[in-house]
Amino acid sequence: MLGDFMSVSVSVRRVAAAALTVVAVAGVSAVPASAADHGPRPRAAVQISSVHYDSPGRHQRSNLNNEWVDVTNTTRRPVDLDRWTLSDRDGRTYTFRHYRLAGRATVRVHTGIGRDTFRDLFQDRRSSVWDRRGDTATLRNDHRRLVDTLSWGGHRGGHH
């Protein structure tokens, strides 16, 4: 009887040791996956695709529409941009109102005055926003969460 007890005890210890080994190996193999989570962010579904800053004759109202930011939806589904914001480093902010960006589409947000269409929106400003020496365009969703940024000049680094 004592021999049966000892063989069961040894078997239980072996099974327990094998189980611990499996858990340890699984834990080690999970480390690279979590480390990869700290790498570069994947590109946003909606992103700032380009900026044309410091339009020629920037002090003339008619030329402010040559200063713009393109916002692109890279997905197939439309995205409701209502209450999303686009701002510069100095805090000048444009708020999207009642605008739905179609799938795989781009909208151009002009600095100057104009009539909004599905391809072009206007901030209705009377002075330049984007600084050619260096600036950052920041796109935030309706919950004020960062969606995308694009920097140039003294703030190089592209998308963040």
N, C-alpha and C positions, 0 to 999 in steps of 0.2 A: 504494500500500500504506500509506503514511504517512497518507493521508487517511482510509482505512478505520479505522486505529488511533485517530485523533483523534475520529472520529464515534462509535466504540464507547466511548471514554473519556468523551466528553461525555454519552452516553446513560447510562452507569453512574453518573456523578455526578448526573444528573437523577433517576434512580431512587433513589439513596441519599438525596438531598435530600428527595424525596417521602416516603420511608419515615421519615426523621427527623421530618418535619412531622407525619405521622400519629401517631407515638409521642408527640410533644410535645402534640398536641391531646388525645390519649387521657389523658395524664398530667394535664393541666389539668382535663379534665372529671371526673376521678376525685377531685379535691380536695374539691368540695362533698360527695360521698358520705362521705368519711372525716371531714370536719368534722361531718357530721350524726351520726356515731357518738358524738360527745362531748356530745350533747344529753341531755335527760332520759331516764332508763331506762324501757324499756317496763314496763308493769305485770306483776308476777309472776303466774304461773299459780295459785299459792297465795298468798293475801294476808291480812293482818289487815284485816278489813272494818269492825270497830267495837270500841270499848272502853267498858265501863260501869265507871267507877272510883269509889272511895271510897263504898261502899254506906252507906245510912243505918244508924245504930246499928252502925258498923263494928267495934266491940269485942265485939259479940255474935256468937257462932259461927253462929247460925242465919241471920244476915243476910249472911254472907260469900258466900253463893251468889248474892246480888244484885250482886256485883262479878264481872265476867267480860270475856273477850275472845272475839270471834267470828273464826274462821279459815275462809276461804272458798276452795274450789277452783273456779276460773272455767272450767276445761276440761271436756270431756265424759268424760275418762278418770279413773278413780280414782287417787289418789296415796297411796303408802305413807308415812305420817308416823312410822313407827317410828324412834326415837332423834332426831327433830327436837326442837328446844327453843324455848320461849317464855320470854323473860326481861324483867325491868324494868331501869331505869337503874342500880339498886343491885346488880344481879347475882342477884337471886332468880330461880331458874330452874325451870320445869316441863319435864319430859321426856316426850314422847309414847311410850307403850309399846303395841306391837302394835295400832296403830290405822290403819285404811285409810279415807281420806276419799273418799266417792263423788264422781263427776263432778257438777259444778254443785250442790254441797252445801256446807253450813256446819256447823261444829261449834262449840259454845259451851264455852269452858274456864272453869269457875267456880273461884273462889279457895277456897271452903269444902270441906266434907266431903260426900260423896254417893256414889251408885252410878253408875258409868259406863254410858252407853248410846251408841248410834250418833250421837245428836244432842247429848249433853251429857257432858263430861268434868269431873272434879273434881281439883283440886290437893291436896286434903286438908290445907289449911293452917288454922291457928288464929288467924291475924292477917291484916290487909289487906296487899295487895301494891301496888296501883296508887294512886299519889299524885295527889289532885285538883289540887294546886297546879302540878304539872308533872311529867311522866314520859315515858318512851319505852318502848313495847312492841316487842320485837325477836324476829323469827322466823328461826331458822336451820335448815338441813337437816341430815341425818345426817353430812355432811362438814364441818359448822360454817360453811358458806358462808351469807352473808346472803341471805335470801329477801325479807324485807320489814320495814319499821319504821313505826310510827305514833306521833307525838309530840303532846303537848298542853300547855297552860299555859305555863310558862316556856320550854318547848322547842317552841314552835309551828312549824308547817311541814307538818303532815300527813304523808303517806307520803313516804318517802325512798328 
